[in-house]
């Protein structure tokens, strides 16, 4: 073999080795620049606040800034639609809620993405949710309200800000025959105001109701959660009451599809460390009344697919 050709082969092999080594070093060094966290809901809400608390903790763990950027709209679908087109390098992640991946795409056919079009990183928190009425309402239980309206042959007026709560009342109607007059509102706080003002019979709220109940201004009748709430153990679940319905819009972090396995592993480890921090857990629970439920990437995907399957038959009835 000619010396010149041997030299070229040696140089090529060295270049390949250098490329492989450099790639390994870069992956091991992640993150080497700031990370952007797209947040799918307005500032001040439970999803936004959860995201910013986790972002602050992540930047201390990872040693790089984690910059929160609001991309609100469509119950988190605006953020997801932008996240799907970002580079899968770990430098863009998205804070949203499970319904944006499991429920809304089934209802809104203009949304083309699927659960598997992302690398889902972790589930973090979920709200203490409840169907609530005014404290001076004659309805002590959900059964009281259903039976009263059945006797009076009039619909129950219901303020709704999320699709899941509309499926919920549809399921109650299917079980009881009592109709609901669904009144769309922009945000749970408005629904609570309408109920407190005596304009609407009832509403579903993700977390804003807790202070009103503690203050003696509202009463909780039931929850959509699969289990009773730790802080409100006397509030029954809809499953317990025989309505065969539960849905928890869980707050979660995702990334673009194709995230390198080593980057995913590093992010998973950092997120688990952040959400497990006692200070973080106390802040989320005491200030936001949120419950923590960490799932890793694999378990998050399983959770999302199970939630999708649970609501699919109900969504089909809407068509």
C-alpha positions as CSV (number, residue, x, y, z in Angstrom):
1,X,0.0,0.0,0.0
2,X,1.4,3.4,-1.0
3,X,2.5,5.5,2.0
4,X,0.3,8.4,0.8
5,X,-2.8,6.2,0.7
6,X,-1.9,4.8,4.1
7,X,-1.6,8.3,5.5
8,X,-5.0,9.3,4.1
9,X,-6.6,6.3,5.7
10,X,-5.0,7.0,9.0
11,X,-6.1,10.6,8.8
12,X,-9.7,9.6,7.9
13,X,-9.8,7.1,10.8
14,X,-8.5,9.7,13.2
15,X,-11.1,12.2,11.9
16,X,-13.9,9.7,12.5
17,X,-12.6,8.9,15.9
18,X,-12.4,12.6,16.7
19,X,-16.0,13.1,15.5
20,X,-17.3,10.3,17.6
21,X,-15.3,11.5,20.6
22,X,-16.5,15.0,20.2
23,X,-20.1,13.9,19.9
24,X,-19.8,12.0,23.2
25,X,-18.2,14.9,24.9
26,X,-21.0,17.2,23.7
27,X,-23.7,14.9,24.9
28,X,-22.0,14.4,28.2
29,X,-21.7,18.1,28.6
30,X,-25.4,18.9,28.1
31,X,-26.6,21.5,28.8
32,X,-24.0,23.9,27.4
33,X,-26.3,26.8,26.9
34,X,-29.6,28.1,28.2
35,X,-32.8,25.9,28.0
36,X,-36.1,27.4,26.9
37,X,-39.2,26.2,28.7
38,X,-42.3,27.0,26.6
39,X,-45.3,27.4,29.0
40,X,-48.8,26.6,27.5
41,X,-50.9,28.7,29.9
42,X,-51.2,32.3,31.0
43,X,-48.9,33.7,33.7
44,X,-50.1,33.3,37.3
45,X,-52.1,30.1,36.8
46,X,-51.3,26.7,38.2
47,X,-49.5,25.3,35.1
48,X,-47.5,28.5,34.7
49,X,-46.5,28.7,38.3
50,X,-45.6,25.0,38.4
51,X,-43.4,25.5,35.3
52,X,-41.6,28.5,36.7
53,X,-40.9,26.8,40.1
54,X,-39.5,23.8,38.3
55,X,-37.5,26.0,35.9
56,X,-35.9,27.8,38.8
57,X,-34.9,24.5,40.4
58,X,-33.7,22.9,37.1
59,X,-31.3,25.7,36.4
60,X,-29.7,25.2,39.8
61,X,-29.4,21.4,39.1
62,X,-28.3,21.7,35.5
63,X,-26.1,24.8,35.9
64,X,-27.6,26.6,33.0
65,X,-30.5,29.2,32.8
66,X,-33.9,27.7,32.1
67,X,-35.9,30.6,30.5
68,X,-39.7,30.4,30.8
69,X,-41.5,31.7,27.7
70,X,-45.3,32.0,27.6
71,X,-47.0,30.3,24.6
72,X,-50.6,30.2,25.9
73,X,-53.8,29.3,24.1
74,X,-56.0,26.4,23.2
75,X,-55.6,24.7,26.6
76,X,-51.9,24.1,25.9
77,X,-52.2,23.1,22.2
78,X,-50.6,26.3,21.0
79,X,-47.5,25.5,23.0
80,X,-47.5,21.8,21.8
81,X,-47.9,22.9,18.2
82,X,-44.8,25.0,18.5
83,X,-42.8,22.5,20.6
84,X,-43.3,19.8,17.9
85,X,-41.3,21.8,15.4
86,X,-38.4,22.6,17.8
87,X,-35.0,20.9,17.4
88,X,-34.8,17.6,19.5
89,X,-31.7,18.6,21.3
90,X,-32.9,19.2,24.8
91,X,-32.7,23.0,24.6
92,X,-36.5,23.5,24.1
93,X,-39.0,21.8,26.5
94,X,-42.7,22.5,27.0
95,X,-44.7,22.8,30.2
96,X,-48.4,21.9,29.6
97,X,-51.3,19.7,30.6
98,X,-52.3,16.2,29.6
99,X,-55.6,17.1,28.0
100,X,-53.7,18.9,25.3
101,X,-52.3,15.5,24.2
102,X,-55.2,13.2,25.1
103,X,-58.5,15.0,24.8
104,X,-58.3,18.2,22.8
105,X,-56.9,16.5,19.6
106,X,-59.9,14.1,19.7
107,X,-62.3,17.0,19.9
108,X,-60.6,19.4,17.5
109,X,-59.6,17.7,14.3
110,X,-57.6,20.7,13.2
111,X,-55.0,19.5,15.7
112,X,-53.0,17.0,13.8
113,X,-50.4,15.8,16.4
114,X,-50.6,12.6,18.4
115,X,-49.2,11.5,21.7
116,X,-46.2,9.7,20.1
117,X,-45.2,12.9,18.1
118,X,-43.3,14.1,21.3
119,X,-40.8,12.9,23.8
120,X,-42.8,13.2,27.0
121,X,-40.4,13.8,29.9
122,X,-42.5,13.6,33.1
123,X,-45.8,14.3,34.8
124,X,-45.5,16.6,37.8
125,X,-48.6,17.9,39.5
126,X,-52.4,17.9,39.3
127,X,-55.1,20.1,40.8
128,X,-57.5,19.3,43.6
129,X,-60.7,19.6,41.5
130,X,-64.3,19.6,42.5
131,X,-67.9,20.3,41.4
132,X,-68.9,23.1,43.7
133,X,-72.0,25.1,44.8
134,X,-72.6,28.0,47.1
135,X,-72.4,27.2,50.8
136,X,-76.1,28.3,51.3
137,X,-77.2,26.1,48.4
138,X,-80.0,23.6,49.3
139,X,-77.9,20.9,47.7
140,X,-75.8,19.1,50.3
141,X,-74.7,16.4,47.8
142,X,-74.6,15.8,44.1
143,X,-77.5,13.5,44.5
144,X,-79.6,16.3,46.1
145,X,-78.9,18.5,43.1
146,X,-79.7,15.8,40.6
147,X,-83.0,14.7,42.3
148,X,-84.2,18.3,42.7
149,X,-83.7,19.2,39.1
150,X,-85.2,15.9,38.0
151,X,-88.3,16.6,40.0
152,X,-88.5,20.2,38.7
153,X,-87.9,19.1,35.1
154,X,-85.3,21.9,34.6
155,X,-81.7,21.8,33.5
156,X,-78.8,22.5,35.9
157,X,-76.9,25.6,34.9
158,X,-73.2,24.8,34.8
159,X,-70.2,27.0,34.1
160,X,-67.5,25.2,32.1
161,X,-64.0,26.3,31.1
162,X,-62.5,22.9,30.0
163,X,-63.6,20.2,27.7
164,X,-63.2,17.5,30.3
165,X,-65.9,19.1,32.5
166,X,-68.3,19.0,29.5
167,X,-67.7,15.3,29.1
168,X,-68.3,14.9,32.8
169,X,-71.8,16.5,32.7
170,X,-72.6,14.6,29.6
171,X,-71.9,11.4,31.5
172,X,-74.0,12.5,34.4
173,X,-76.9,13.2,32.0
174,X,-76.5,9.8,30.5
175,X,-76.7,8.1,33.9
176,X,-79.6,10.3,35.3
177,X,-81.5,11.9,32.5
178,X,-81.0,15.3,34.0
179,X,-79.8,17.9,31.5
180,X,-77.2,20.5,32.0
181,X,-77.2,24.0,30.5
182,X,-73.5,24.4,29.9
183,X,-72.3,28.0,30.0
184,X,-68.7,28.5,28.7
185,X,-66.5,30.7,30.8
186,X,-62.9,31.8,30.3
187,X,-61.3,30.5,33.4
188,X,-62.3,28.8,36.6
189,X,-62.3,32.0,38.6
190,X,-65.1,33.4,36.5
191,X,-67.2,30.2,37.0
192,X,-66.7,30.6,40.8
193,X,-67.8,34.2,40.7
194,X,-70.9,33.3,38.7
195,X,-71.8,30.6,41.3
196,X,-71.1,32.9,44.3
197,X,-73.2,35.6,42.6
198,X,-76.1,33.2,42.4
199,X,-76.2,33.4,38.5
200,X,-75.3,29.8,37.9
201,X,-76.2,26.6,39.9
202,X,-72.7,25.0,39.9
203,X,-69.3,24.8,38.3
204,X,-66.2,22.6,38.1
205,X,-63.0,24.1,39.3
206,X,-59.4,22.9,39.2
207,X,-58.1,24.5,42.4
208,X,-59.6,28.0,43.0
209,X,-62.5,26.5,45.0
210,X,-60.4,25.3,47.9
211,X,-60.1,28.7,49.6
212,X,-63.8,29.4,49.1
213,X,-64.7,26.1,50.8
214,X,-62.3,26.8,53.7
215,X,-63.8,30.3,54.0
216,X,-67.3,28.8,54.3
217,X,-68.5,30.3,51.0
218,X,-68.8,27.2,48.9
219,X,-69.5,23.5,49.2
220,X,-67.7,20.7,47.2
221,X,-70.0,17.9,46.0
222,X,-67.7,15.6,44.1
223,X,-64.3,15.3,42.3
224,X,-63.3,14.0,38.9
225,X,-60.1,12.5,40.4
226,X,-59.9,8.7,40.6
227,X,-59.2,8.9,44.3
228,X,-60.5,11.1,47.2
229,X,-58.4,14.1,47.9
230,X,-56.0,14.1,50.9
231,X,-57.1,17.6,52.0
232,X,-60.8,17.0,51.4
233,X,-61.4,13.3,52.2
234,X,-65.1,13.8,52.7
235,X,-65.6,14.8,49.0
236,X,-66.6,11.6,47.0
237,X,-65.3,10.7,43.6
238,X,-67.7,10.5,40.6
239,X,-66.6,6.8,40.2
240,X,-67.8,6.2,43.8
241,X,-71.1,7.8,43.0
242,X,-71.7,5.5,40.1
243,X,-71.0,7.8,37.2
244,X,-68.0,5.9,35.8
245,X,-66.0,9.0,35.0
246,X,-62.6,10.3,36.1
247,X,-60.3,12.7,34.4
248,X,-57.3,14.5,35.9
249,X,-55.7,17.1,33.7
250,X,-52.2,16.5,34.9
251,X,-49.4,19.1,34.5
252,X,-46.4,17.8,32.6
253,X,-43.2,18.4,30.7
254,X,-42.5,17.3,27.1
255,X,-39.9,17.8,24.4
256,X,-39.7,17.3,20.6
257,X,-39.7,13.8,19.3
258,X,-36.2,12.3,18.8
259,X,-34.5,13.5,21.9
260,X,-31.2,11.7,22.3
261,X,-31.4,9.0,25.0
262,X,-28.6,10.4,27.1
263,X,-30.1,13.9,27.1
264,X,-33.5,12.4,28.0
265,X,-31.9,10.5,30.9
266,X,-30.2,13.7,32.2
267,X,-33.4,15.7,31.9
268,X,-35.4,12.9,33.6
269,X,-32.9,12.8,36.5
270,X,-32.9,16.6,36.9
271,X,-36.8,16.9,36.8
272,X,-37.2,14.1,39.3
273,X,-34.7,15.8,41.6
274,X,-36.5,19.1,41.2
275,X,-40.1,17.9,41.9
276,X,-38.9,15.8,44.8
277,X,-37.4,18.7,46.6
278,X,-39.3,19.3,49.9
279,X,-39.3,23.1,49.4
280,X,-40.8,22.7,45.9
281,X,-43.4,20.2,47.2
282,X,-44.4,22.5,50.1
283,X,-44.7,25.5,47.8
284,X,-46.9,23.6,45.3
285,X,-49.2,22.2,47.9
286,X,-49.4,25.1,50.4
287,X,-49.6,28.0,47.9
288,X,-51.2,26.4,44.9
289,X,-53.1,23.5,46.5
290,X,-51.6,21.2,43.9
291,X,-50.8,17.5,44.4
292,X,-47.5,16.1,43.1
293,X,-47.5,12.9,41.0
294,X,-44.1,12.3,39.4
295,X,-44.0,9.8,36.5
296,X,-40.9,9.3,34.4
297,X,-41.0,9.4,30.6
298,X,-42.1,5.8,30.1
299,X,-44.8,5.9,32.7
300,X,-46.0,9.3,31.4
301,X,-46.6,7.9,27.9
302,X,-48.5,5.0,29.4
303,X,-50.6,7.4,31.5
304,X,-51.4,9.6,28.4
305,X,-52.5,6.6,26.3
306,X,-54.7,5.3,29.1
307,X,-56.3,8.8,29.5
308,X,-56.8,9.0,25.7
309,X,-58.6,5.6,25.7
310,X,-60.8,6.5,28.7
311,X,-62.3,9.5,27.0
312,X,-62.4,8.2,23.5
313,X,-65.9,6.6,23.8
314,X,-67.4,9.8,25.3
315,X,-65.8,12.0,22.6
316,X,-67.4,9.7,20.0
317,X,-70.8,10.5,21.5
318,X,-70.2,14.2,20.8
319,X,-70.2,13.6,17.0
